[in-house]
Amino acid sequence: MDLGLKGRACAVTGASSGIGRETARLLCAEGASVLLVARSPEALAEAAEECGRAGAAAQGNAAPLALDVTEPGAGERIVAETGDRFGKLDVLVNNAGTATRRDLEDVPDEDWQAAWELNVMAPLRAMRAAVPGMAERGWGRIVNVASSAGKRPSAETAEYSVAKSAELSLSRVFADRYAERGVLVNAICPGPTSSELWMDAGGLADQARERSGRSRDEVLESVATKRPIGRFAEVGEIAGAIVFLCSERASYVAGAAWSVDGGSVQVII
């Protein structure tokens, strides 16, 4: 299936690893030009090189931008850098995010604020910077990577859950405002995924092990078997859904909050 992304200019935040990196790679493989945004210059350089190789046959391009998306002015810088490198910005994927497992009562005020800045204010600023140009040209795609926790909050990831719920509302209000001008805004709600966030040393699996007293394998098995599909997602399964929403093929999807969670959140909306 031709997704109609060849020649499109894209920006993906949180692109140095996990879902963001795979999303950038798939976009490049479709022939898009992608600005990869994250904080680590070294990891970004490696990711951009991988994406460039993936896009070679389809004439896709990749470039890195080392940037903390919570900085004031980060949204404007993303739009400006994409324009300088690729001429415009057609597609924005707000993927940067992280989570910590702990009890609700253990979350200090500064971490509530940090979650809000990363998951709500950073996407807001990026969208606010990106939308005018998209609307003027009559075409744009924005995908905000939220979480199943935004639909079914957890007291073990309280500040993350609350911020992701807000991100879903943020996506909806932008979708309602700009859909008729050709800018389609949607959200993706992944469940537990075999990415660095869960699987790296000190990640969510290890945090859950420390809190529960169970082994790492027991934690992973318990989390996986709670999904109707019976396993963790692979990063490519989440990235594939994101890339579809970035495409011409998603021309009648606006304001959605797609669950890509193996059936974790058992609702029909």
LINTAZI-V788362 format. One record per pair of residues at least 4 apart in sequence whose C-alpha atoms are under 6 Angstrom apart, sorted by the first residue. I is the first residue (numbers start at 1). J is the second residue. D is the distance in whole Angstrom. If there is no record, write none. Layout:
# LINTAZI-V788362
i->{I | I}
j->{J | J}
d->{D | D}
This chain:
# LINTAZI-V788362
i->{3 | 3 | 3 | 4 | 5 | 5 | 5 | 6 | 6 | 6 | 7 | 8 | 9 | 9 | 9 | 10 | 10 | 10 | 10 | 10 | 11 | 11 | 11 | 12 | 12 | 12 | 13 | 13 | 13 | 13 | 13 | 14 | 14 | 14 | 14 | 14 | 15 | 15 | 15 | 15 | 15 | 16 | 16 | 16 | 16 | 16 | 17 | 18 | 19 | 19 | 20 | 23 | 25 | 27 | 28 | 28 | 28 | 29 | 29 | 31 | 31 | 31 | 31 | 32 | 33 | 33 | 33 | 34 | 35 | 35 | 35 | 36 | 36 | 37 | 37 | 38 | 38 | 39 | 39 | 39 | 41 | 44 | 44 | 48 | 48 | 48 | 48 | 52 | 52 | 55 | 55 | 56 | 69 | 69 | 70 | 70 | 75 | 75 | 75 | 76 | 77 | 82 | 82 | 83 | 83 | 90 | 91 | 91 | 91 | 92 | 93 | 93 | 93 | 94 | 94 | 95 | 99 | 101 | 101 | 102 | 103 | 104 | 104 | 112 | 115 | 115 | 116 | 116 | 117 | 117 | 118 | 119 | 120 | 124 | 127 | 131 | 134 | 134 | 135 | 138 | 138 | 139 | 139 | 140 | 141 | 141 | 141 | 142 | 143 | 143 | 143 | 144 | 145 | 145 | 146 | 146 | 146 | 147 | 147 | 148 | 148 | 148 | 149 | 149 | 150 | 150 | 150 | 153 | 154 | 157 | 172 | 175 | 175 | 175 | 175 | 178 | 179 | 179 | 184 | 185 | 185 | 186 | 186 | 186 | 187 | 188 | 188 | 189 | 189 | 189 | 190 | 190 | 191 | 192 | 193 | 193 | 193 | 194 | 195 | 196 | 197 | 198 | 198 | 198 | 199 | 202 | 208 | 209 | 209 | 209 | 209 | 224 | 224 | 224 | 225 | 227 | 227 | 227 | 228 | 229 | 236 | 245}
j->{247 | 248 | 249 | 248 | 30 | 32 | 247 | 30 | 31 | 32 | 32 | 32 | 33 | 89 | 90 | 34 | 89 | 90 | 91 | 92 | 34 | 35 | 92 | 36 | 37 | 93 | 37 | 38 | 94 | 95 | 96 | 20 | 37 | 38 | 95 | 96 | 20 | 21 | 36 | 37 | 38 | 21 | 38 | 43 | 44 | 47 | 21 | 195 | 235 | 239 | 95 | 239 | 51 | 32 | 32 | 55 | 60 | 54 | 55 | 55 | 58 | 59 | 60 | 60 | 60 | 61 | 62 | 62 | 62 | 63 | 64 | 64 | 65 | 65 | 66 | 66 | 67 | 66 | 67 | 68 | 66 | 48 | 64 | 52 | 62 | 63 | 64 | 61 | 62 | 59 | 60 | 60 | 74 | 122 | 118 | 122 | 125 | 126 | 129 | 129 | 81 | 86 | 89 | 87 | 88 | 140 | 140 | 141 | 142 | 142 | 142 | 143 | 144 | 123 | 144 | 145 | 160 | 156 | 157 | 156 | 156 | 155 | 158 | 159 | 119 | 160 | 120 | 163 | 121 | 122 | 122 | 163 | 167 | 128 | 131 | 135 | 139 | 140 | 181 | 181 | 182 | 182 | 183 | 183 | 183 | 184 | 246 | 185 | 185 | 186 | 187 | 187 | 187 | 188 | 164 | 188 | 189 | 189 | 190 | 189 | 190 | 191 | 153 | 161 | 161 | 164 | 165 | 161 | 158 | 161 | 255 | 179 | 185 | 254 | 255 | 183 | 183 | 184 | 254 | 254 | 255 | 254 | 255 | 256 | 257 | 257 | 258 | 258 | 259 | 260 | 260 | 261 | 261 | 232 | 232 | 233 | 234 | 234 | 199 | 200 | 203 | 203 | 204 | 205 | 203 | 206 | 212 | 213 | 214 | 215 | 216 | 230 | 231 | 232 | 230 | 262 | 263 | 264 | 263 | 262 | 240 | 250}
d->{5 | 6 | 6 | 5 | 6 | 6 | 6 | 6 | 4 | 5 | 5 | 5 | 5 | 5 | 5 | 5 | 6 | 6 | 4 | 6 | 5 | 5 | 5 | 5 | 6 | 5 | 5 | 6 | 5 | 5 | 5 | 5 | 6 | 5 | 5 | 4 | 4 | 4 | 5 | 6 | 6 | 5 | 6 | 5 | 5 | 6 | 5 | 5 | 5 | 6 | 6 | 5 | 4 | 6 | 5 | 4 | 5 | 5 | 4 | 6 | 5 | 5 | 4 | 5 | 5 | 4 | 6 | 5 | 6 | 5 | 6 | 5 | 6 | 5 | 6 | 5 | 6 | 5 | 5 | 5 | 5 | 6 | 6 | 6 | 5 | 6 | 6 | 5 | 5 | 6 | 4 | 6 | 5 | 6 | 6 | 5 | 5 | 4 | 6 | 5 | 6 | 6 | 6 | 4 | 4 | 5 | 6 | 5 | 6 | 5 | 6 | 5 | 6 | 6 | 5 | 5 | 6 | 5 | 5 | 5 | 5 | 5 | 6 | 5 | 6 | 6 | 5 | 5 | 5 | 6 | 5 | 6 | 5 | 6 | 6 | 6 | 5 | 5 | 5 | 6 | 5 | 5 | 5 | 4 | 6 | 5 | 5 | 5 | 6 | 5 | 5 | 5 | 6 | 5 | 5 | 6 | 5 | 4 | 5 | 5 | 6 | 5 | 5 | 5 | 5 | 5 | 4 | 5 | 6 | 6 | 5 | 6 | 5 | 6 | 5 | 5 | 5 | 5 | 5 | 6 | 6 | 6 | 5 | 5 | 5 | 5 | 5 | 6 | 5 | 6 | 5 | 5 | 4 | 6 | 5 | 4 | 6 | 5 | 6 | 5 | 5 | 5 | 5 | 5 | 6 | 5 | 6 | 6 | 5 | 6 | 6 | 5 | 4 | 5 | 5 | 6 | 6 | 5 | 5 | 5 | 6 | 5}
